[in-house]
Amino acid sequence: MKPKHLKKEDKKFLDSLKEKINDVGEGKEKMPKKDGLPYEMRDNIKRMNIVGEVDLKGVYNNIEEYLNTLNKNKKWVLYDEQTKKATITSVSDFIKALKPATKIVGAFDDLFKKQGENTLFGLNGSNAHFDYNLYEIVKNTNHEEDFEKDFNNVKDSVGNNIKERLLMYTPLNYLMEKYPQYKKSKVAKYWRIRAGLQQGDCSLCTEINLALACKNYEGVKSVDFEMIWDQKHTKAERKGNSDTNFIQWIEETYPGARIEAVLELNAANGASNVFYVYADEINGNKTFKQSIQDGFRLIGVEKHAKGIIEDYACATAGTICQIPVAVVRYSGI
């Protein structure tokens, strides 16, 4: 949604911010690595190599050592030995210690449209701007014209503009009454949300808002939500493997469902992985039929005055979808 006009008391701050925006160059930041690969090689998202005031590394011999490391600059973590529970005294101190912002101005909508999100919301094969709040800020800077062009003049191949594409990608658009698509779609009854508590791509509110919106939406039966300590922007889990845990959750939530991995569906739609959701059968009729190879055989003979025509069936094999309405295909898993 387009924001309201900014308050006058923010003008001084915005003026200084615009000066910084005009001075932003296209230099590449040094990216942190994990498992030998830079993050941007895995998700095309550019991040700054920034760590918080506390760097948790190595092995701690006891709880006291761990707490001393967390509280080395300022005491913000308290631990009750009787209940064995920890509490924090300040969200701000937690962010300074362990959750610094890892993106510069234009965190998602890069000023030069170089972020992965600019590709995500791109139009007709080109990256595009999409952040209305940033659009408001860059007015009267040398970036205004580029933003205005994307917001006002461009539509995708099916007629949707940037605002419509952004809303379709935003879960809150379907979960909260203030948005136009509220109760105009079928919302899932069961949700599982995991996030690394120390990821610096966005604020704590992102995952919390989604979880709260789901819990307060009529028709949602269960929201399995956890923010995982000492995990960043990754497939965060408290224990075990994320793929195995997710499959287990599916099987427990939907006892009649099963999950099968098919390597041929990896990158089957451009660079995106594909998955199918389908009913095995409807009213006793199987959705898919697998035909085993049949031998070369005679179908029939037709006699003519000057000859005979014979028709044969060629050897065939394959899988046929007999009930297309029972199948849904998704991209981007």
Residue frames relative to the residue before (quaternion, step in Angstrom):
aa qw qx qy qz dx dy dz
M 1.0000 0.0000 0.0000 0.0000 0.00 0.00 0.00
K 0.4892 -0.6575 0.4798 0.3134 3.58 -1.05 0.72
P 0.4211 -0.7368 0.4644 0.2530 3.62 -0.74 1.00
K 0.5700 -0.5521 0.4711 0.3852 3.52 -1.32 0.28
H 0.6483 -0.5092 0.3711 0.4274 3.58 -1.22 0.34
L 0.5287 -0.6621 0.4388 0.2994 3.54 -1.01 0.86
K 0.5673 -0.6259 0.4243 0.3262 3.54 -1.12 0.71
K 0.6080 -0.5894 0.3969 0.3543 3.56 -1.14 0.65
E 0.6453 0.5455 -0.3344 0.4174 3.58 1.01 -0.76
D 0.6497 0.5077 -0.3232 0.4644 3.58 1.27 -0.27
K 0.4183 0.7535 -0.4425 0.2479 3.58 1.28 -0.18
K 0.6525 0.5252 -0.3250 0.4390 3.59 0.89 -0.92
F 0.6578 0.5018 -0.3061 0.4709 3.55 0.96 -0.89
L 0.6771 0.5023 -0.2989 0.4471 3.58 0.89 -0.92
D 0.6181 0.5459 -0.3474 0.4464 3.58 1.02 -0.74
S 0.6726 0.4754 -0.2984 0.4822 3.56 0.97 -0.84
L 0.6300 0.5351 -0.3291 0.4565 3.56 1.10 -0.73
K 0.6414 0.5322 -0.3245 0.4473 3.59 1.01 -0.81
E 0.6082 0.5411 -0.3529 0.4614 3.57 1.08 -0.68
K 0.6583 0.4944 -0.3068 0.4775 3.56 1.00 -0.82
I 0.6297 0.5427 -0.3345 0.4439 3.58 1.02 -0.81
N 0.6605 0.5107 -0.3052 0.4580 3.56 0.95 -0.89
D 0.7114 0.4659 -0.2502 0.4628 3.57 1.12 -0.68
V 0.4808 0.6834 -0.4431 0.3247 3.61 1.25 -0.18
G 0.2166 -0.7831 0.5716 0.1144 3.56 -0.82 0.97
E 0.5538 -0.6154 0.4531 0.3307 3.53 -1.32 -0.03
G 0.2951 0.7803 -0.5027 0.2267 3.60 1.19 0.47
K 0.4318 -0.7057 0.5020 0.2519 3.57 -1.04 0.74
E 0.3558 -0.7168 0.5616 0.2104 3.53 -1.02 0.87
K 0.4998 -0.6135 0.5114 0.3350 3.56 -1.20 0.48
M 0.2641 -0.8100 0.5104 0.1168 3.56 -0.58 1.15
P 0.4873 -0.6320 0.5023 0.3331 3.59 -1.09 0.65
K 0.2956 -0.7646 0.5489 0.1632 3.56 -1.16 0.56
K 0.0412 -0.7596 0.6478 0.0400 3.52 -1.26 0.50
D 0.8303 0.0271 -0.0791 0.5510 3.55 -0.82 1.01
G 0.7072 -0.4886 0.2580 0.4412 3.57 1.08 0.77
L 0.7051 0.4301 -0.2640 0.4981 3.61 1.23 -0.17
P 0.4568 -0.6526 0.5169 0.3136 3.62 -0.91 0.82
Y 0.6083 -0.5749 0.4000 0.3735 3.58 -1.08 0.72
E 0.6765 0.5236 -0.3164 0.4098 3.58 0.86 -0.93
M 0.6007 0.5472 -0.3706 0.4498 3.60 1.20 -0.35
R 0.7099 0.4519 -0.2593 0.4738 3.58 1.19 -0.45
D 0.8306 0.1199 -0.0662 0.5397 3.63 0.94 -0.69
N 0.4464 -0.7250 0.4281 0.3031 3.61 1.29 0.19
I 0.5105 0.6017 -0.4398 0.4288 3.57 1.16 0.65
K 0.2817 -0.7722 0.5502 0.1472 3.57 -0.81 1.01
R 0.0177 -0.8012 0.5972 -0.0341 3.55 -0.84 1.05
M 0.4679 -0.6564 0.5118 0.2972 3.54 -1.22 0.54
N 0.4668 -0.6730 0.4999 0.2817 3.55 -1.12 0.67
I 0.2587 0.7771 -0.5132 0.2567 3.55 0.44 1.32
V 0.0877 -0.7662 0.6336 0.0617 3.56 -1.04 0.79
G 0.5529 -0.6252 0.4404 0.3309 3.55 -1.21 0.50
E 0.7364 -0.4070 0.3080 0.4440 3.53 -1.32 -0.14
V 0.7364 0.3102 -0.1877 0.5712 3.58 1.24 -0.47
D 0.1039 -0.7881 0.6057 0.0344 3.56 -0.85 1.00
L 0.1862 -0.8106 0.5495 0.0792 3.57 -0.28 1.29
K 0.1960 0.7740 -0.5744 0.1806 3.54 -0.41 1.26
G 0.7842 0.3703 -0.2438 0.4342 3.52 -1.28 0.37
V 0.5713 -0.5722 0.4728 0.3502 3.54 -1.35 -0.37
Y 0.2306 -0.7688 0.5844 0.1195 3.56 -0.96 0.92
N 0.4502 -0.7357 0.4472 0.2367 3.56 -0.79 1.05
N 0.8018 -0.0174 0.0323 0.5964 3.57 1.13 -0.57
I 0.7114 -0.4569 0.3258 0.4231 3.55 -1.34 0.19
E 0.6209 0.5686 -0.3424 0.4171 3.57 1.00 -0.81
E 0.6428 0.5167 -0.3190 0.4670 3.60 0.97 -0.84
Y 0.6588 0.5185 -0.2988 0.4559 3.55 0.96 -0.92
L 0.6704 0.4935 -0.2931 0.4703 3.59 0.93 -0.91
N 0.6343 0.5345 -0.3302 0.4505 3.59 1.00 -0.79
T 0.6323 0.5191 -0.3262 0.4736 3.58 1.08 -0.71
L 0.6662 0.5015 -0.3009 0.4628 3.58 0.91 -0.91
N 0.7744 0.3564 -0.1622 0.4970 3.58 0.97 -0.89
K 0.3037 0.8103 -0.4750 0.1598 3.60 1.22 0.27
N 0.7425 0.3629 -0.2238 0.5166 3.63 1.07 -0.63
K 0.7826 -0.0768 0.0953 0.6103 3.55 1.08 -0.75
K 0.4363 -0.7055 0.4895 0.2688 3.58 -0.93 0.86
W 0.1279 0.8039 -0.5660 0.1309 3.57 -0.49 1.23
V 0.6930 0.3957 -0.2704 0.5386 3.61 1.32 -0.10
L 0.1027 -0.7846 0.6109 0.0277 3.57 -0.84 1.04
Y 0.1088 -0.8039 0.5832 0.0421 3.58 -1.03 0.77
D 0.2328 -0.7640 0.5922 0.1064 3.53 -0.90 1.06
E 0.3436 -0.7798 0.4874 0.1904 3.60 -0.39 1.21
Q 0.6345 0.5405 -0.3398 0.4356 3.59 1.09 -0.61
T 0.7636 0.3354 -0.1884 0.5186 3.60 0.83 -0.95
K 0.2834 -0.7816 0.4922 0.2580 3.56 1.35 -0.42
K 0.5154 0.6035 -0.4351 0.4253 3.54 0.98 0.95
A 0.2674 -0.7572 0.5788 0.1420 3.53 -1.09 0.79
T 0.0791 -0.7677 0.6337 0.0521 3.55 -1.17 0.64
I 0.2922 -0.7346 0.5770 0.2049 3.56 -1.25 0.41
T 0.4157 -0.7292 0.4951 0.2244 3.54 -1.12 0.66
S 0.8117 0.1051 -0.0253 0.5741 3.58 1.23 -0.38
V 0.4005 -0.6965 0.5446 0.2409 3.59 -0.83 1.02
S 0.6156 0.5634 -0.3364 0.4363 3.57 1.05 -0.79
D 0.6707 0.4854 -0.2979 0.4751 3.60 0.93 -0.87
F 0.6069 0.5444 -0.3499 0.4613 3.59 1.08 -0.68
I 0.6651 0.5073 -0.3024 0.4569 3.58 0.91 -0.93
K 0.6536 0.5067 -0.3151 0.4656 3.58 0.94 -0.84
A 0.7027 0.4861 -0.2685 0.4448 3.56 0.98 -0.86
L 0.8676 0.1164 0.0196 0.4830 3.57 0.74 -1.07
K 0.7820 0.3262 -0.1647 0.5049 3.62 1.14 -0.32
P 0.1094 0.8097 -0.5696 0.0889 3.64 0.62 1.01
A 0.5703 -0.5794 0.4526 0.3663 3.57 -1.17 0.57
T 0.2274 -0.8078 0.5349 0.0978 3.57 -0.78 1.03
K 0.6920 0.4049 -0.2843 0.5258 3.58 1.27 0.21
I 0.4671 -0.6709 0.5021 0.2822 3.55 -1.15 0.65
V 0.7424 -0.3325 0.2895 0.5045 3.61 -1.28 -0.19
G 0.7340 0.2445 -0.2520 0.5813 3.52 -0.75 1.10
A 0.0342 0.8697 -0.4918 0.0250 3.55 1.06 0.87
F 0.7875 0.2256 -0.1169 0.5616 3.59 0.91 -0.87
D 0.7397 0.2845 -0.1731 0.5847 3.56 0.97 -0.88
D 0.2186 -0.8197 0.5194 0.1030 3.56 0.05 1.32
L 0.5777 -0.6206 0.4053 0.3419 3.58 -0.99 0.84
F 0.7586 0.3176 -0.1818 0.5392 3.57 1.14 -0.60
K 0.4804 -0.7117 0.3990 0.3218 3.57 1.32 0.43
K 0.4056 0.7362 -0.4440 0.3104 3.56 1.04 0.84
Q 0.5646 0.6130 -0.3923 0.3892 3.62 1.24 -0.10
G 0.6487 -0.5208 0.3900 0.3948 3.55 -1.27 0.40
E 0.6295 0.5418 -0.3379 0.4428 3.58 1.08 -0.68
N 0.6025 0.5421 -0.3600 0.4621 3.61 1.12 -0.54
T 0.6237 0.5074 -0.3271 0.4965 3.56 1.18 -0.59
L 0.6228 0.5678 -0.3277 0.4269 3.55 0.99 -0.91
F 0.7772 0.3053 -0.1633 0.5254 3.57 0.87 -0.94
G 0.3363 0.7750 -0.4771 0.2420 3.56 1.26 0.27
L 0.2932 -0.7566 0.5668 0.1429 3.52 -1.25 0.51
N 0.8702 -0.0111 -0.0068 0.4925 3.53 -1.00 0.98
G 0.7653 -0.4054 0.1936 0.4609 3.54 0.91 0.97
S 0.6944 0.4266 -0.2713 0.5120 3.59 1.27 -0.01
N 0.5347 -0.6066 0.4774 0.3438 3.58 -1.13 0.65
A 0.0969 -0.8150 0.5709 0.0228 3.58 -1.12 0.62
H 0.4838 -0.6072 0.5414 0.3228 3.55 -1.32 0.41
F 0.0534 -0.8309 0.5539 0.0002 3.59 -1.11 0.65
D 0.6234 0.5784 -0.3338 0.4067 3.64 1.22 -0.33
Y 0.3100 -0.7862 0.5081 0.1660 3.60 -0.37 1.26
N 0.6101 0.5462 -0.3598 0.4472 3.59 1.07 -0.61
L 0.6681 0.4753 -0.2931 0.4917 3.58 0.97 -0.84
Y 0.5849 0.5765 -0.3580 0.4443 3.59 1.10 -0.69
E 0.6499 0.5141 -0.3099 0.4661 3.57 0.98 -0.85
I 0.6798 0.5078 -0.2875 0.4443 3.58 0.99 -0.83
V 0.7305 0.4551 -0.2532 0.4418 3.59 0.93 -0.86
K 0.4018 0.6996 -0.4983 0.3176 3.59 1.20 0.07
N 0.8075 0.1828 -0.2096 0.5202 3.53 -1.02 0.96
T 0.5860 0.4717 -0.4191 0.5084 3.56 1.13 0.70
N 0.6447 -0.5408 0.3629 0.4003 3.57 -1.24 0.13
H 0.6022 0.5383 -0.3702 0.4589 3.60 1.28 0.21
E 0.4686 0.7229 -0.4291 0.2713 3.60 1.20 -0.34
E 0.6656 0.5342 -0.3188 0.4122 3.59 0.82 -0.93
D 0.6551 0.5182 -0.3075 0.4558 3.57 1.00 -0.85
F 0.6472 0.5022 -0.3114 0.4816 3.59 0.99 -0.83
E 0.6621 0.5284 -0.3076 0.4334 3.57 0.86 -0.98
K 0.6314 0.5440 -0.3308 0.4427 3.57 0.99 -0.81
D 0.6966 0.4695 -0.2817 0.4637 3.59 0.87 -0.93
F 0.7061 0.4807 -0.2773 0.4399 3.59 0.92 -0.86
N 0.8095 0.3553 -0.1467 0.4438 3.56 0.88 -0.85
N 0.8023 0.3599 -0.1540 0.4506 3.58 1.04 -0.60
V 0.7364 0.4495 -0.2243 0.4532 3.59 1.15 -0.42
K 0.0282 -0.7672 0.6407 0.0097 3.54 -1.10 0.83
D 0.5002 -0.6468 0.4757 0.3241 3.56 -1.19 0.50
S 0.7647 -0.4192 0.2519 0.4197 3.56 -1.33 0.04
V 0.7306 0.3682 -0.2426 0.5213 3.62 1.20 -0.34
G 0.6697 -0.5747 0.2765 0.3805 3.58 1.23 0.49
N 0.5308 0.6246 -0.4223 0.3870 3.62 1.21 0.23
N 0.3207 -0.7350 0.5610 0.2057 3.56 -1.00 0.82
I 0.7545 -0.3916 0.2596 0.4583 3.59 -1.29 0.05
K 0.6550 0.5281 -0.3204 0.4352 3.59 0.88 -0.93
E 0.6754 0.4878 -0.2936 0.4687 3.58 0.93 -0.89
R 0.6455 0.5153 -0.3218 0.4629 3.59 1.00 -0.77
L 0.6461 0.5248 -0.3141 0.4567 3.57 1.00 -0.84
L 0.6633 0.5036 -0.3043 0.4624 3.58 0.94 -0.87
M 0.6401 0.5288 -0.3322 0.4475 3.61 1.00 -0.76
Y 0.7004 0.4567 -0.2622 0.4817 3.58 1.14 -0.61
T 0.6412 0.5501 -0.3042 0.4403 3.59 1.28 -0.29
P 0.3909 -0.7468 0.4762 0.2504 3.66 -0.42 1.10
L 0.6343 0.5526 -0.3439 0.4171 3.60 0.97 -0.80
N 0.5387 0.6261 -0.3939 0.4032 3.59 1.19 -0.44
Y 0.7396 0.3819 -0.2031 0.5157 3.59 1.15 -0.65
L 0.7163 0.4808 -0.2340 0.4484 3.58 1.26 -0.37
M 0.7663 0.3502 -0.1751 0.5095 3.59 1.16 -0.52
E 0.5850 -0.6499 0.3784 0.3035 3.52 -0.98 0.98
K 0.6287 0.5747 -0.3375 0.4007 3.62 1.10 -0.64
Y 0.6854 0.4831 -0.2836 0.4652 3.60 1.19 -0.38
P 0.6266 -0.6205 0.3352 0.3317 3.61 -1.09 0.73
Q 0.7329 0.4254 -0.2580 0.4641 3.64 1.05 -0.57
Y 0.3003 0.7723 -0.5051 0.2414 3.59 1.25 0.33
K 0.8563 0.0141 -0.0794 0.5101 3.57 -0.86 1.13
K 0.5448 0.5911 -0.4219 0.4193 3.59 1.14 0.58
S 0.7229 0.3166 -0.2372 0.5664 3.56 1.26 0.27
K 0.5205 -0.6199 0.4832 0.3335 3.56 -1.29 0.25
V 0.1947 -0.8079 0.5513 0.0735 3.58 -0.34 1.28
A 0.5467 -0.6302 0.4458 0.3245 3.57 -0.99 0.87
K 0.4587 -0.6977 0.4854 0.2594 3.58 -1.05 0.77
Y 0.7854 0.2449 -0.1075 0.5582 3.58 1.12 -0.67
W 0.0681 -0.8056 0.5884 -0.0099 3.56 -0.91 0.99
R 0.0601 -0.7504 0.6557 0.0588 3.54 -1.19 0.66
I 0.0084 -0.8153 0.5748 -0.0689 3.58 -0.55 1.23
R 0.0255 0.7781 -0.6262 0.0430 3.56 -0.85 1.03
A 0.0705 0.7912 -0.6047 0.0590 3.58 -1.03 0.78
G 0.4702 -0.6488 0.5191 0.2976 3.54 -1.11 0.68
L 0.4547 -0.7251 0.4481 0.2583 3.57 -0.61 1.15
Q 0.7639 0.3854 -0.1988 0.4780 3.59 1.06 -0.69
Q 0.3696 0.7137 -0.5165 0.2955 3.61 1.16 0.39
G 0.2970 -0.8030 0.5017 0.1233 3.55 -0.93 0.95
D 0.4084 0.7260 -0.4722 0.2884 3.61 1.22 0.25
C 0.8048 -0.0178 0.0429 0.5917 3.58 1.03 -0.75
S 0.6715 -0.5364 0.3478 0.3747 3.56 -1.30 0.23
L 0.6873 -0.4632 0.3669 0.4223 3.55 -1.33 0.16
C 0.6098 0.6086 -0.3469 0.3708 3.57 1.09 -0.72
T 0.5515 0.6521 -0.4010 0.3313 3.60 1.07 -0.63
E 0.7488 0.3737 -0.2205 0.5010 3.58 0.66 -1.07
I 0.6357 0.5454 -0.3319 0.4338 3.59 1.01 -0.81
N 0.6449 0.5221 -0.3219 0.4559 3.60 0.96 -0.85
L 0.6493 0.5121 -0.3195 0.4627 3.57 0.96 -0.85
A 0.6682 0.5028 -0.3045 0.4561 3.59 0.89 -0.93
L 0.6782 0.4875 -0.2954 0.4638 3.60 0.90 -0.89
A 0.6339 0.5230 -0.3327 0.4626 3.59 1.00 -0.78
C 0.6455 0.5108 -0.3194 0.4695 3.59 1.00 -0.79
K 0.6754 0.5125 -0.2975 0.4389 3.58 0.87 -0.96
N 0.7393 0.4058 -0.2211 0.4897 3.58 1.09 -0.68
Y 0.5428 0.6135 -0.4061 0.4050 3.59 1.25 0.09
E 0.4559 -0.6911 0.4915 0.2701 3.56 -0.79 1.02
G 0.7478 0.3592 -0.2799 0.4831 3.56 -0.75 1.04
V 0.6040 0.5105 -0.3660 0.4905 3.59 1.21 -0.34
K 0.2574 -0.8179 0.5022 0.1124 3.58 -0.61 1.14
S 0.8211 0.0217 0.0345 0.5693 3.58 1.03 -0.71
V 0.0499 -0.7648 0.6419 0.0209 3.55 -1.10 0.87
D 0.1318 -0.7863 0.6029 0.0292 3.57 -0.41 1.28
F 0.1083 0.8378 -0.5135 0.1504 3.58 0.00 1.34
E 0.1313 0.7717 -0.6152 0.0933 3.56 -0.92 0.97
M 0.1959 -0.7209 0.6503 0.1378 3.52 -1.19 0.73
I 0.2846 -0.8272 0.4724 0.1078 3.54 -0.53 1.22
W 0.4352 -0.7130 0.5025 0.2229 3.55 -0.77 1.16
D 0.8497 0.1525 -0.1428 0.4842 3.54 -1.16 0.80
Q 0.5887 0.4971 -0.4029 0.4940 3.58 1.13 0.71
K 0.2787 -0.7687 0.5560 0.1494 3.56 -1.05 0.77
H 0.7920 -0.2647 0.2088 0.5091 3.60 -1.05 -0.78
T 0.4276 0.6694 -0.4737 0.3804 3.54 0.28 1.31
K 0.6152 -0.4981 0.4179 0.4458 3.59 -1.27 -0.09
A 0.1091 -0.8722 0.4763 0.0212 3.52 0.44 1.33
E 0.0647 0.7653 -0.6375 0.0615 3.54 -1.05 0.89
R 0.5213 -0.6323 0.4708 0.3268 3.57 -1.09 0.68
K 0.7756 -0.1097 0.0728 0.6174 3.57 1.08 -0.72
G 0.7486 0.3918 -0.2863 0.4518 3.54 -1.25 0.41
N 0.6098 -0.5450 0.4480 0.3610 3.53 -1.38 -0.28
S 0.5409 -0.6616 0.4070 0.3226 3.59 -0.86 0.94
D 0.6588 0.5065 -0.3209 0.4543 3.61 0.92 -0.82
T 0.6722 0.4920 -0.2920 0.4699 3.57 0.90 -0.95
N 0.6579 0.5154 -0.3114 0.4524 3.59 0.95 -0.86
F 0.6612 0.5073 -0.3104 0.4572 3.56 0.98 -0.84
I 0.6404 0.5142 -0.3227 0.4705 3.58 0.98 -0.85
Q 0.6375 0.5230 -0.3236 0.4642 3.59 1.00 -0.82
W 0.6454 0.5149 -0.3203 0.4645 3.59 1.00 -0.83
I 0.6235 0.5317 -0.3339 0.4659 3.60 1.00 -0.81
E 0.6964 0.4857 -0.2826 0.4465 3.57 0.83 -1.00
E 0.6704 0.4836 -0.2994 0.4764 3.60 1.06 -0.72
T 0.6951 0.4770 -0.2697 0.4654 3.57 1.02 -0.83
Y 0.7776 0.1493 -0.0625 0.6076 3.55 1.06 -0.84
P 0.2247 -0.8377 0.4802 0.1313 3.62 0.27 1.27
G 0.6932 0.4822 -0.2857 0.4533 3.60 1.09 -0.58
A 0.6010 0.5844 -0.3537 0.4149 3.60 1.25 -0.07
R 0.0752 -0.7608 0.6394 0.0820 3.53 -1.28 0.36
I 0.2555 -0.7569 0.5843 0.1432 3.57 -1.21 0.53
E 0.0429 -0.7902 0.6114 -0.0064 3.55 -0.86 0.99
A 0.3252 -0.7482 0.5486 0.1834 3.57 -0.90 0.94
V 0.0429 -0.7816 0.6221 -0.0116 3.56 -0.98 0.97
L 0.3825 -0.7659 0.4703 0.2145 3.58 -0.34 1.25
E 0.6277 0.5728 -0.3404 0.4025 3.60 1.05 -0.71
L 0.6382 0.5336 -0.3312 0.4454 3.61 1.24 -0.32
N 0.4925 0.6315 -0.4397 0.4064 3.60 1.27 -0.05
A 0.8440 -0.0127 -0.0473 0.5341 3.57 -0.83 1.10
A 0.2988 0.7893 -0.4870 0.2248 3.57 1.09 0.72
N 0.7392 0.2852 -0.1904 0.5796 3.59 1.23 -0.39
G 0.7691 -0.1808 0.0810 0.6077 3.57 0.22 1.27
A 0.7641 -0.2710 0.2331 0.5371 3.57 -0.64 -1.15
S 0.5873 0.6105 -0.3518 0.3982 3.59 1.29 -0.09
N 0.4421 -0.6575 0.5427 0.2790 3.53 -1.13 0.75
V 0.2612 -0.7725 0.5674 0.1143 3.55 -1.15 0.64
F 0.0255 0.7765 -0.6285 -0.0369 3.57 -1.18 0.55
Y 0.3004 -0.7497 0.5711 0.1470 3.54 -1.21 0.67
V 0.1269 -0.7365 0.6582 0.0909 3.54 -1.16 0.72
Y 0.1724 0.8041 -0.5491 0.1490 3.57 -0.63 1.06
A 0.4688 -0.6331 0.5364 0.3028 3.54 -1.30 0.44
D 0.5212 -0.6497 0.4481 0.3248 3.60 -0.90 0.88
E 0.7968 -0.1188 0.1036 0.5834 3.54 0.97 -0.87
I 0.1820 -0.7520 0.6237 0.1113 3.55 -1.27 0.47
N 0.8445 -0.0515 -0.0202 0.5327 3.56 -0.73 1.14
G 0.7451 -0.4240 0.2217 0.4647 3.56 0.97 0.86
N 0.6412 0.5000 -0.3258 0.4824 3.59 1.26 -0.14
K 0.4096 -0.7275 0.4962 0.2382 3.57 -0.77 1.02
T 0.5090 -0.6581 0.4673 0.2992 3.55 -1.02 0.88
F 0.7829 0.1637 -0.0815 0.5946 3.57 0.99 -0.87
K 0.1394 -0.7694 0.6182 0.0802 3.54 -1.09 0.75
Q 0.1924 -0.7780 0.5889 0.1050 3.56 -0.79 1.00
S 0.2010 -0.7931 0.5685 0.0854 3.54 -0.63 1.17
I 0.3074 -0.7444 0.5673 0.1718 3.55 -0.68 1.11
Q 0.6388 -0.5650 0.3549 0.3831 3.55 -1.02 0.76
D 0.1954 -0.7799 0.5908 0.0678 3.52 -0.91 1.06
G 0.5136 -0.6733 0.4385 0.3009 3.58 -0.95 0.80
F 0.6084 -0.5266 0.4487 0.3890 3.53 -1.33 0.34
R 0.1314 0.8265 -0.5290 0.1407 3.62 -0.43 1.17
L 0.5768 -0.6083 0.4433 0.3175 3.50 -1.26 0.55
I 0.2771 -0.7501 0.5778 0.1633 3.55 -0.95 0.95
G 0.7739 -0.2687 0.2035 0.5362 3.58 0.86 -0.93
V 0.3150 -0.7252 0.5856 0.1786 3.53 -1.39 0.22
E 0.0868 -0.7856 0.6118 0.0329 3.55 -0.97 0.90
K 0.2753 -0.7854 0.5389 0.1300 3.60 -0.68 1.17
H 0.0756 -0.7673 0.6364 0.0241 3.53 -1.06 0.89
A 0.6983 -0.4817 0.3176 0.4237 3.58 -1.26 0.33
K 0.8090 0.2322 -0.1020 0.5302 3.56 0.93 -0.87
G 0.8300 0.0524 -0.0519 0.5528 3.58 1.06 0.50
I 0.3893 -0.6861 0.5675 0.2360 3.50 -1.39 -0.04
I 0.2089 -0.7588 0.6047 0.1221 3.59 -0.99 0.90
E 0.0987 -0.7855 0.6104 0.0257 3.53 -0.81 1.06
D 0.1324 -0.7920 0.5931 0.0590 3.60 -0.98 0.82
Y 0.1167 -0.8114 0.5725 0.0175 3.55 -0.86 1.02
A 0.4016 -0.6684 0.5660 0.2676 3.56 -1.23 0.50
C 0.3809 -0.7120 0.5388 0.2402 3.56 -0.89 0.94
A 0.5943 -0.5544 0.4340 0.3887 3.56 -1.20 0.41
T 0.0071 0.8167 -0.5746 0.0530 3.61 -0.65 1.06
A 0.0746 0.7612 -0.6434 0.0314 3.54 -1.30 0.48
G 0.3759 0.7281 -0.5200 0.2412 3.58 -1.14 0.53
T 0.4772 -0.6419 0.5188 0.3020 3.52 -1.38 -0.12
I 0.1324 -0.7982 0.5868 0.0325 3.56 -0.81 1.03
C 0.3093 -0.7252 0.5843 0.1923 3.58 -0.95 0.92
Q 0.1923 -0.8262 0.5241 0.0754 3.57 -0.43 1.24
I 0.7753 0.2081 -0.1232 0.5835 3.62 1.19 -0.50
P 0.1934 -0.8380 0.4992 0.1061 3.64 0.26 1.22
V 0.6341 0.5528 -0.3428 0.4182 3.62 1.05 -0.67
A 0.6422 0.5240 -0.3256 0.4549 3.60 1.24 -0.26
V 0.6785 0.4706 -0.2645 0.4983 3.60 1.31 0.03
V 0.0352 -0.7640 0.6442 0.0120 3.54 -1.04 0.90
R 0.1745 -0.7872 0.5855 0.0838 3.59 -0.90 0.94
Y 0.0853 -0.7859 0.6119 0.0253 3.58 -0.99 0.89
S 0.2129 -0.7477 0.6129 0.1413 3.54 -1.24 0.56
G 0.7612 0.4259 -0.2815 0.3999 3.52 -1.24 0.53
I 0.3767 0.7057 -0.5183 0.3023 3.60 0.85 0.88
